[in-house]
């Protein structure tokens, strides 16, 4: 299956109903599963990762397959350890290459008795069914905030709660703060103070929760606003005081070319009038790596020299995202480099190649979506394996088709 994308004639205004936040949905699902009387969840994400987590939390299995979902597997691992489930947790081939040792080590410190089935440090893992105790754990903050959030979510149900000490540079701090905010909504205080997180023992309180729209998904429409002249995009359901760190996309795109206006129901995006593109752009993505691909394409397509920093885990996503973007952008004559293990550099020394090209997705939803918008600048973009977008934004290509007259 392939998706052919050509811009053609565009509507002057299009309204897009964004998917619900996958990150918030997955956190609320874990808390809801820990309640004796679950609360209503409104606008739950339809993303594959969330739907799989929802199904697995309602199942009693000996083997749980998380598919491609890093958050799904890591949250489920902590949940099953807390519940004392004797089971195996696995995932796709790509997920089995992603690290899980920091979470396993922390859970084992709390008494979990988790062992590796094949390769040390990676899924699949086997849980013995041992009960957890509370106490203190130390986690490296440089690998993934998902390990930290997984521990935070189960912490109130541990005897004496949990104190988490973070070492190294804390990456994706906004996701840790998101977890603390969601926990607070459900009646538990998680105190995040620098490299220390303290969570007392207690119980979550059942309250209805409505999931806000996804700012990560909004990054592609902000990308569209930067690349397409004469079109406004209306995105309902986005909050100015969002729990999501990816909302910083507005600040970054504003410094390039996009004007964003908040309205009662959401936001309106359009290219600035009488704009002048910057010759150089730089931004730190330490807390928001998922929006970096959209900005990389914007800079590459418009011949802007750029340094996108704070991307230490760019090679540890659904794909080696640094290499994937380098290869695919190069096929459109955009030259890039990944420097020092954390900086994605874009060179503005050549024009964008205008001919059509088939983009490989590397089984990565964000590579597929950000590269699709190049159709605004070239004759046609063909996306191989477009179904990968189901991981976070199943209706992306359906929504993209709404832009054409």
CORFENBEL-V225465 format. One record per helix or strand of 3 or more residues. SS is the DSSP state (h for helix, s for strand). FROM is the first residue (numbers start at 1). TO is the last residue. Records with the same first field share a line. If there is no record, write none. Layout:
SS: FROM-TO + FROM-TO
This chain:
s: 2-5 + 13-16 + 63-65 + 86-90 + 114-116 + 125-128 + 135-140 + 162-167 + 190-193 + 196-199 + 232-236 + 258-262 + 266-271 + 280-284 + 305-309 + 335-339 + 343-347 + 357-359 + 381-384
h: 22-34 + 48-57 + 70-83 + 93-96 + 101-109 + 145-155 + 173-185 + 215-227 + 245-254 + 289-301 + 314-316 + 321-330 + 365-376 + 386-391 + 396-401
